[in-house]
Amino acid sequence: MEPHDQAGVPAGATTLPARYYIDPAHYAVELDRIFGRMWTCVGRVDEVPQVGDYTLRQVGDEGLIVVRAAPDRIHAFYNVCRHRGTRVCDAPAGHAKRLQCPYHAWTYDLDGRLVAAPHFEEGDGFHKSELGLGPVACDIWEGQVFLNLADNPPPLLDQLAGLPAKFAPWRLGELRRGARVVYDVAANWKLIIQNYSECLHCPVIHPALAKVSHYLSGENEPAGPDSTYLGGRMDLRPGVATMSLDGRARRANLPGLDGDACRHVYYYAVLPNLLLSVHPDYLMTHVLRPVAVDRTEVICEWHFHPDEMARPGFDPADAVEFWDLTNRQDWHVSELTQLGLKSRAYTPGPYSDREELLHAFDRWVVAKAEGQKCDEPQMSSSVLLRLQAGRKVRVSYRSDGS
């Protein structure tokens, strides 16, 4: 076991005030200043494999269309007709040669250009070239689709910082989805990230996980208030090949990995809403979609190498069963925390020296939402004064990578 760096949490550091988790007004600020201005993960390119395939996504309060316009080109648009504001697409996913509003049949091509507007003539103040669907910045990293609602966002690679180089050996973009589970969690989105970013709870809540990976193993990557990702690695116990209930692997390790990489699992929160769990033989992702101040939709997917998926008898059940059990345990305790934060008895509690990623995440949230740095162990009294002034699950297994 490697020594732990205890320098990340200053003495006296505490958790955030309850307002950050239960106040609808503060939640609205986060939707605007975090989800409205950052690159947000909305899924995988697998979901729109053919030209004309589209899927609908929600970022904050905005309904969006993600569509494949060409074999090498994916676009995103606001799902708002330029005539009367009607939602252009209603089905959650589909295929179309053109996108047509169901109200007055305004029709847009796959690049968002208005190509037909019945009862309107070109000229005299009406120009189809000026009335295309509202574009949304769209980019892809390793098969993950990211959107940004800002008018002129910085490049996605700026936000990803060192992650592309770190995970290049895994060639994550080559993997294909083998299974998907969607959870409705009655907890604030930040509680899910905080739970993901520490394993001190693992011996108590996750006995199956503790059997295959020691909760104090590995190390975290140092993070500061300007970090756009948080994470580190944990070690597999001797004789354990991957994260499954019996520790056995049913498939080969991902090609190109060295022996050391195959002895660890890497857990990274790509802020604000992608959880990246990189295993020797598969990738697991969680995409968080805040629905309300106390509710988050979590889309969990397992991705495998296409060669393994093509083998007779391919079955992702070992990975899915292990992590579905672990997920449900995490969601339950996150929901209990959400309930506790509503109590008048709650006051910010102390962080241990092994919760440096949570403290860094708190500082990041404060910097984004309050527009200031939060480098002190505790917020000032003036800031504190201002801050105080049932689950549905859908499961699908896929062997064709669709």
VENNORNOR-V605490 format. One line per field, one symbol per residue. ss: DSSP state (@ for helix, = for strand, . for the rest). psi: psi as a letter, one per 40 degrees, with the letter a starting at -180 (. if undefined). burial: b if it has 9 or more other C-alpha atoms within 8 Angstrom, else e. Layout:
# VENNORNOR-V605490
ss = ???
psi = ???
burial = ???
This chain:
# VENNORNOR-V605490
ss = .............=....@@@@.@@@@@@@@@@@@....=====@@@@....=======..=========..======..............===...==......==.....===......=..=.@@@....=======..=====.......@@@@@..@@@@@@@@.@@@.==========...@@@@@@@@.....@@@@.@@@@@@......==........=======.........................@@@=======...=====....==========..==========.@@@@.......@@@@@@@@@@@@@@@@@@@@@@@@@........=.....@@@@@@@@@@@@@@@..........@@@@@@@@....=====.....
psi = hiihheeehihehiiiiddeeehdddddddddecdeeihhheaiddegdihehiiiihhbehhihhihdidfhhiiihghieceeihdhdidiahidihhhecefhhiieeehhehghehhhifehhdeefiihihhhihhfehhiiheidgiiidddddbeddddeddefdeeiihdihhhihhgiiddddddddeiededdddgdddddehheeiaiihiiaeeieihaaiiiiihehdigideeiheiiihieiidddeeihhhhhhieehhhhhideihhihhhhhdidfhhhhhhihhihddddeihehheddddddddddddddddddddddddeeieehihiiiieefddddddddddddddefiigeidiiidddddddd.hhihhhhhheee.
burial = eeeeeeebbeeebbbebbbbbbbeebbebbbbbbbbbbbbbbbebbbbeebbbbbbbbbbeebbbbbbbeeeebbbbbbbbeeeebbbbeeeeeeeebbbbeeebbbbbbebbbbbbeeeeeeeeeebeebbbebbbbebbebbbbbbbbeebeebeebbeeebeebeebbbebbbbbbbbbbbbbbbbebbbbbebbbeebbeebbebbebbbbebbbeeebebeebbbbbbbbbbeebbbbbbebbbeeebbeebeeeebbbbbbbbbbbbbbbbbbbbbbbbbbbbbbbbbbbbbbbbbbbbbebbeeeebebebbbbbbeebeebbbeebbebbeebbeeebebeebebbbbbbbbbbbbbbbbbeeebbeebeeeeeebeeeeeeeeeeeeebbebb
